[in-house]
Structures are given as structure tokens and as C-alpha cells.
Amino acid sequence: MIRLKQAFWAAGVLVGAIGLAAPALALDVNVDNVQLPYSESLNLNGFIDGSTYSADNQLAGQIALTVNNVGSATQYLLPVWCVDIFHDIYLGSSGFQFSAGLLSTDNSAGTADAPAPLSATQITEILDLATYGNSLMQSNPTNHTSALVQAAVWTAEYNNGGNTLDVTGGDITPLEITDITAAAIAYGGSGGQLISLNGIQQQVFDGPIPEPASLGLLAVSLFGIGVARRGKKLKVTLQSA
């Protein structure tokens, strides 16, 4: 089987509501494209749910999904953050569908072949980081900020209940991860709304999937993300499995 060696590690990603009024929940979305406009390569090493985990040179940053709601032909960009290092999503992939659910586990196999549950504190920190990260990426998007927020999300998710995960690489320091997590908690989230998307991967975000009536505002607010790397190609290598 051919797969991308540097895939987005994501049975989960999460996104802030970006200041939109909460529309009615759209239960299903189609994914037409997967982009990673700003990123750095990071190393993930630790002990998670009873097993050693090691994955170096993983692309990390805010993922931009080109999507349309089921039953609508209108495309829009949905910025998301990975919350699962055990499943892959690929640059440029398309043709799959997500359904709404709730974020509750770390998506690993776990010691009893079941994902380990996330605590309320972990979920709150992840939510706040998503909201704060989206704000930072709207105002001043950089590779460093994108990778730092993603590193903080993984750190919040996989350091609890006996789990340990060190996220290193790029120019990110442990102090920066601690500081941006504290800043995100102070910034706050969107009232605890967490929606996960379950398809070939799971993705979560802190606000409802926009309905078509809200897409004009969303498209304008995310335009910079969509064109940030126009003309540039991210290098990914192929390997046989």
C-alpha cells in the first residue's frame, strides 16, 4: 500500500468558531481538499495508554479543510487542529465525509483495545487552544505559531493519567508550550461546545459546523488561510508499506 510518510496525524482536529453566531448544526460535511498552509516538522515521543510512542518529523500546524455541507454545493474553508496522533489524513486528499459527534477520548487503542477517555480539564484546554490558535492565525499567521499551537494541543491531550508525550523539534521550547496554554486558558473558548467529525479520521472543533447561510462570512474571514501558500508545494515523500 502506498501512503504518505509525512501525513497529518489526525483522527482528530479542532477549530474555533471564529466569532460566528452559533447556527443550527449541520450533521454532515464533505471534504474536497486538505491543506497545511503553515507548519513545522515536530518529533513526538512518549508513553501513551500502556505503549511506547515514537514518531519523528511529523508535519504539525493548523489544517485547512475545503468542505461543503451535505446537500450544498457551496465550498468553504474550515481550519482545524489535530487531536489524534494515531490516525492519518493526507495532503490533497478528498472524497470523504464527516458526521458530527462529541470529543471524549484520545483515539488510541489503549491498554484494553479501547481509546482512553479525556478529562474535563483536557477537553477545556484543547478547546481554549483551538479558539486562541484560530485567533492568532487570523491576525498574524506564521509557521511557528501554527506548529506551536498544535504542539500545545498534543501536550494537553497526552500528558495525563500516566501518559507522557514530549513534543520537540522546530524552534519550539517547553516554556513556549506552557505559556501559550496559559494564554489560551485566559483567552477562553466558546462555552464548551465541542463537535467531533467521524470519518476516515476524527476531527473536533469548538463550534457548530456552519450552515450555508453563514458561509459568506466564514469564507471572507478564512480567505487569508486559503491563499497563504498559493504557488508553493509542500514536500511529502512516499513509502511502500
N, C-alpha and C positions, 0 to 999 in steps of 0.2 A: 504494500500500500504506500502511496506517495502522500506525504504530509509536509506541512511547513515546519521547519525546525524551530524557528522563532515565531511561534503562534502567540496570539493573545491568550494568556492563561485566564480563562473566564468561563466558569459555569455561573458566573455572576458579575454583573457590573451595575453601577448605580449612578443616578443622575439627580441633580437638584431641580426643583420646579421652576426656577428662573423667574420668579416674580409673577407667574401667571395666576389668574384666578383659577380655583380648582374646578375644572369642567367635569362633566359626567365621565365615568371611567369607560374607556374603550377596552374591551376584553382581549382583542387580538390585533397584532400588527405583523406585517410582512417586512422582512429585511431585504433590501435591494443592494446594499453595499456596506462594507466595513472599512473604515479608515482609522489611521492613527496619526493625526496631524502633528502632535508634539510628543516626543518620547525620549527616553534614555534606556540603555540596557542595564538591568539590575540583576543581582545574584540573590537567590532565596535559599537559605539553608537552616534546618532546624529539626525538631521532633514534634510531629503532629499526630494526635489520636493514635498513639501507640507505635508509630512507624517513623523512621528517619526520612526526611525530605530534603532533596537537593536538586536545584535547577538554576544553572548559571546562564548569564547572557539572555535574560528574558526581556522582551520589549515591554515597557511599562509607561503608562500615561493615560490621558483621557481619550476614550474611544468614541468616534463619531459614527453613528449608525444612520444610514439613509433608509428611511422606513416609510410605509404607508399603512394606514389603518385598513383592516379587512373591510371590503366593500367600498373603499375610496381609492381613487387613482392619484390623489394628491400626495406627493412626496414631501418629506421634511427631514431635517437632521435632528437626531436625538443623541446628546452627549451622555456617555455612561462611564462608570468606573468598575473595574474588575473586583469581584468579591469571591472568587473561587479560583484557586491555583491548580485545581485537579482536572480541569477540562479545557479544551482549546476552542478558540474562534479564530478564523483566518482572515488576513488582509485580503480585501477584494471579494470575500465570499458573499453569496446571495442565495435567494430562493428558499429561505426557511422562515418559519412563523413562530411567534412567541404568544403565550397566553398569560394572563395576569394571575398572580398568587402572592404569597407572603414570604418574606425573608425570615428564616428561622434557624438554619443550620450552616455549617462551614463547608458543606458539599463534599467532604472527604468520605472515604469508605469507612473510617473509624475502626475501633478495635472489635466491634461486633458486626462488621459489614453494614453499618448504618452511619450516616453523617452525624457529627457531634452537634448538639444544639448550641446556639449562640445565646449569651446572656443579654439581659435588657441593656446593660451598660455597653456591651459591644455593639449592639444594634444602634443605640443612640450615637455613639462615637462615629460609626460608619456613616450614618445619616448626616450628621453635622459636617463631616469631612466632605461628603458629596456636595452638600449645599455650598459650603465655603469654597471648595475647589472649583465649582462652576462659576462662582462669583469672581475668583481670581483669574480664571481662564477667559472670562468675558472682558475683564478690564486690562489685563496685560499677559497674554498667553506666551509662555516660554517652555522650552523643553524641560528645564529644571523644575519649574513649578508643577508641570504636568506629572513628571515622574515622582516628585516629592509627595504630592497628594496621594498618588497611587501607592507609594511605599507606606505612607501612614495608614491607609485603609487596610493593607495587608497586615501591618503590625498590630493594629487594633483587633483584627479578626483572629489572628493566630498566636496570640500570647495570652492564654487564659486556661485555667483548669488543667495544668500540666503541660500544655502546648508551649513550644518556644519556636519563634521564627525570627531570624536575623535577615534584614533586607539591606544589602550593601551594593556598592557599585556607583558608577557615575561620579558625581561630586556631592552626593547626599551623605549627611552625617546623622548619627543617632540624635544629637541635640536638635537638629532641624526637624526631625520627625516628632520629637516631643513638643517642640514649640508650635508647630503647625497644628498638631492635635489640640493643644490647649487653646490656640486661637480659634479653631473651628468650633470647639465647645462653647467658647464665649460668644461666637457669632450666632450659633444656634441653627436649628433645622426648620422644618416646616410642619411642626405639630405632630411629628411621629408617623407621618404617612410613609409606608414602605410597600412598594409593589415589586414583586419579582416576576421575571419573564422566563417561562419554562419552554425551551425548545431543544435544539441540539446543545444548548448551554443554558444556564440560568443567569438572569440579569435582574438587578434590583435598582430602584431609584426612589427618590423621596417625594414624588408627587404623581398624580394620575397621568396616564397616557393621554395626551391632548386629543380632543375631538377635532374633526375637520374645521369647525368654526373658529378654533383658536390657532390654526396653523399659520395664518398670516403673520401674527405677532412673533410666533416662535421662529419662523423662517428668517425674519429680519434680525432677531436677537442672535441667531446662530450663524449668520452668513459668514462672519469672520472665521469661524472654525472651519467651515466647509471649503474656503478658498485659501486657507493659510499656507498650504503646501502645493498649490497648483503648479504643475510642471515638474515637481520633484517625485522621485520614485524611491520608496523605502526598500532597502535591500533585504530580502529574505532568501534563505537557502533551502533547497530541497534535500531530503534524505529518504532512502528506502527503509521501510520498516518490515 
